[in-house]
Amino acid sequence: MTQTPGILSAILDFFPLKRRDLDIAIKAQQSINPTAWLASRLPGLQLKTVRTHAARFFDRESDWIVELTRQADIPIILQFINELAEYEKAQHEVQATLSSLRETLSFPDSPKRGSVYTFLITPPATEADGSPKPVGMALFFYNYSTWRSAPGVYLEDLYVQPAYRGKGYGFKLLQTLAQEVIRIGGKRLEWSVLKWNEPSIKFYKSIGAAPKDEWLGMCVSGDALNNLAGQGP
């Protein structure tokens, strides 16, 4: 199927042409002057000359290319990281290098990452209960810090049954996650907490966690997610 040049795509949105006219225009796309061509179709219309490269602005979204990066793209990735850091006034936080990105980023031929895991915590066996059941969990997945170019762990949910709270089970789960971050060469463990959950906030601060006041969490779900994915009604 013949593809329509960018400028002609824009024109066709407003001025449908006969197939013969379009074929002639496409065959001449290498030498066509878009301004002169449009003026010839619409006598009396006053048009200003437009630079050839400006026609790319009118390309339809179907012309855009979105693809996974490969190792050869690492230099441009690092460039974009630095540019983003400059925009967000965080250049002093960037520790990423070509080497660290090569060692930590995933590529199409890399093992898949991002699986969700869960740690369960179980009390020790006693004479009264020789087969205790788990009383808490930490559900987590691995994430990534572009500034640090290092992996990390995101704690999605931490839960300890009410009867076992205040006894160190939550701390032990967080300690285990911190050890996992260190094991994978990561540099941060993070999670979210409801603003009204003051006991948990107090506990988290007591172990060295700090709130990220400068960030606003965003979420797309339900119909909005389907619409964003182009699968809405």
C-alpha distance (Angstrom), angle and dihedral (degrees) to the residues before:
residue distance angle dihedral
M1 . . .
T2 3.82 . .
Q3 3.79 114.1 .
T4 3.78 119.6 -134.5
P5 3.84 116.9 -126.0
G6 3.79 114.7 -110.3
I7 3.80 96.5 -107.3
L8 3.80 92.0 46.1
S9 3.79 89.8 50.6
A10 3.78 89.4 58.1
I11 3.79 92.4 45.7
L12 3.79 93.1 50.0
D13 3.77 90.4 56.3
F14 3.79 87.9 66.5
F15 3.81 106.3 22.5
P16 3.84 115.4 38.7
L17 3.82 111.6 -150.8
K18 3.74 134.9 -157.4
R19 3.81 113.5 -99.9
R20 3.80 91.3 -113.8
D21 3.80 92.8 54.5
L22 3.77 91.4 48.4
D23 3.81 93.8 49.5
I24 3.79 90.4 52.4
A25 3.79 91.2 49.6
I26 3.80 93.7 48.3
K27 3.81 93.0 49.7
A28 3.77 88.8 53.3
Q29 3.81 95.8 44.3
Q30 3.82 93.6 115.2
S31 3.79 92.9 60.6
I32 3.79 102.4 23.0
N33 3.79 119.5 125.3
P34 3.81 102.6 -145.4
T35 3.79 94.6 -157.8
A36 3.80 94.3 49.7
W37 3.81 92.0 43.5
L38 3.81 93.2 52.4
A39 3.80 92.1 44.8
S40 3.82 89.9 53.6
R41 3.81 89.9 55.0
L42 3.81 93.2 47.5
P43 3.82 110.2 39.8
G44 3.78 114.6 -155.3
L45 3.79 95.2 24.0
Q46 3.81 112.3 129.2
L47 3.81 111.7 -138.5
K48 3.77 132.8 177.8
T49 3.80 121.3 -136.1
V50 3.80 112.7 -96.8
R51 3.81 123.8 -157.3
T52 3.78 112.4 -110.0
H53 3.81 95.2 -120.8
A54 3.80 90.6 54.7
A55 3.79 88.4 70.5
R56 3.80 88.0 75.4
F57 3.79 87.3 71.9
F58 3.79 88.9 71.1
D59 3.82 96.1 54.2
R60 3.76 115.0 129.0
E61 3.79 118.8 -116.3
S62 3.80 89.2 -110.2
D63 3.82 87.1 72.4
W64 3.78 93.4 59.9
I65 3.81 118.6 103.4
V66 3.78 120.4 -141.5
E67 3.80 116.8 178.8
L68 3.76 141.8 150.3
T69 3.78 115.9 -91.6
R70 3.79 124.1 -114.4
Q71 3.79 130.8 -152.5
A72 3.79 90.6 -91.1
D73 3.82 87.4 64.0
I74 3.80 94.9 60.1
P75 3.85 94.6 102.8
I76 3.82 92.4 56.1
I77 3.79 90.5 45.0
L78 3.80 89.9 55.0
Q79 3.79 89.8 47.0
F80 3.79 91.5 53.2
I81 3.79 91.2 47.1
N82 3.80 90.6 55.0
E83 3.79 92.4 45.2
L84 3.78 91.5 50.3
A85 3.79 90.6 47.5
E86 3.80 90.3 52.0
Y87 3.82 90.5 50.3
E88 3.81 91.3 50.2
K89 3.83 92.1 43.8
A90 3.80 91.1 -118.7
Q91 3.81 104.0 114.1
H92 3.79 90.6 123.6
E93 3.81 88.6 63.9
V94 3.80 97.2 54.9
Q95 3.79 113.5 108.4
A96 3.80 97.0 159.7
T97 3.80 118.9 127.2
L98 3.79 134.2 175.5
S99 3.78 88.7 -101.4
S100 3.79 96.8 48.1
L101 3.80 91.9 47.4
R102 3.79 91.1 49.8
E103 3.79 90.1 52.6
T104 3.80 98.0 44.9
L105 3.81 111.0 30.7
S106 3.78 122.6 90.5
F107 3.79 121.9 -127.7
P108 3.82 133.0 -172.7
D109 3.80 91.3 -89.8
S110 3.82 93.7 46.1
P111 3.80 124.0 98.9
K112 3.78 110.9 -88.1
R113 3.79 114.7 -99.0
G114 3.77 135.7 -172.7
S115 3.80 100.2 73.9
V116 3.78 115.9 153.6
Y117 3.80 118.8 -118.4
T118 3.78 134.3 -173.7
F119 3.79 131.5 -150.0
L120 3.80 114.7 -154.1
I121 3.78 121.3 -159.4
T122 3.80 121.5 -150.2
P123 3.83 128.8 -174.9
P124 3.80 118.1 -118.3
A125 3.77 118.2 -91.0
T126 3.78 117.2 -96.2
E127 3.77 136.2 -174.0
A128 3.78 88.8 -100.8
D129 3.78 93.5 48.3
G130 3.76 115.3 25.1
S131 3.83 94.3 173.2
P132 3.81 108.1 39.4
K133 3.80 120.5 -173.2
P134 3.81 126.6 -131.8
V135 3.79 113.9 -83.2
G136 3.78 101.2 -171.4
M137 3.77 146.2 15.6
A138 3.78 143.7 -156.7
L139 3.81 113.7 -152.2
F140 3.78 111.7 -163.5
F141 3.77 147.6 155.4
Y142 3.76 135.9 -161.0
N143 3.78 119.1 -98.6
Y144 3.77 136.5 173.6
S145 3.80 139.8 -119.5
T146 3.80 113.9 -145.6
W147 3.81 93.2 -167.5
R148 3.79 92.1 53.6
S149 3.82 95.1 31.3
A150 3.77 87.7 -138.8
P151 3.79 136.5 115.0
G152 3.77 123.7 -110.9
V153 3.77 142.6 173.9
Y154 3.78 127.0 -101.0
L155 3.79 115.0 -156.2
E156 3.79 105.7 -144.6
D157 3.80 96.9 179.3
L158 3.79 136.0 4.8
Y159 3.78 117.2 -171.7
V160 3.78 135.5 171.2
Q161 3.79 122.2 176.5
P162 3.83 112.9 -106.8
A163 3.81 95.2 -113.4
Y164 3.81 90.5 58.0
R165 3.80 100.5 44.0
G166 3.78 119.1 116.8
K167 3.79 91.4 28.6
G168 3.79 100.2 96.7
Y169 3.80 100.8 -94.6
G170 3.80 94.1 116.6
F171 3.79 90.8 48.1
K172 3.80 91.4 50.2
L173 3.80 91.5 52.5
L174 3.81 91.5 49.9
Q175 3.79 90.5 46.5
T176 3.80 89.9 52.7
L177 3.81 90.3 51.0
A178 3.80 90.9 49.1
Q179 3.80 88.8 52.7
E180 3.80 89.5 50.8
V181 3.81 90.4 53.3
I182 3.80 90.1 52.8
R183 3.81 91.5 45.7
I184 3.82 93.3 57.3
G185 3.80 93.3 44.2
G186 3.78 91.7 -106.6
K187 3.77 128.9 153.8
R188 3.79 107.8 -152.7
L189 3.79 145.4 37.2
E190 3.77 114.2 -161.9
W191 3.78 141.5 171.5
S192 3.79 142.8 158.0
V193 3.78 129.0 -109.7
L194 3.79 130.5 -166.8
K195 3.80 112.1 -103.4
W196 3.79 92.9 -127.3
N197 3.83 93.4 52.7
E198 3.80 95.0 95.7
P199 3.83 96.8 162.5
S200 3.80 91.2 55.8
I201 3.80 92.8 43.8
K202 3.80 90.0 52.1
F203 3.79 90.4 48.8
Y204 3.80 93.7 48.6
K205 3.79 92.2 49.8
S206 3.80 89.8 50.3
I207 3.82 90.7 61.5
G208 3.80 93.7 48.9
A209 3.82 103.0 -91.2
A210 3.80 116.2 144.0
P211 3.83 127.3 -157.6
K212 3.81 118.8 -114.5
D213 3.79 96.5 -132.9
E214 3.80 94.2 167.5
W215 3.82 93.1 61.4
L216 3.81 129.8 78.9
G217 3.78 116.7 -157.1
M218 3.81 115.9 -128.8
C219 3.80 129.6 -163.9
V220 3.81 136.8 -177.0
S221 3.80 116.7 -163.4
G222 3.80 144.4 143.0
D223 3.80 116.6 13.1
A224 3.80 91.2 -7.3
L225 3.81 89.7 58.4
N226 3.81 92.1 49.1
N227 3.80 91.0 48.2
L228 3.79 92.2 48.6
A229 3.80 89.5 50.6
G230 3.80 89.7 51.1
Q231 3.80 91.8 -114.5
G232 3.78 99.6 107.5
P233 3.81 125.6 120.3
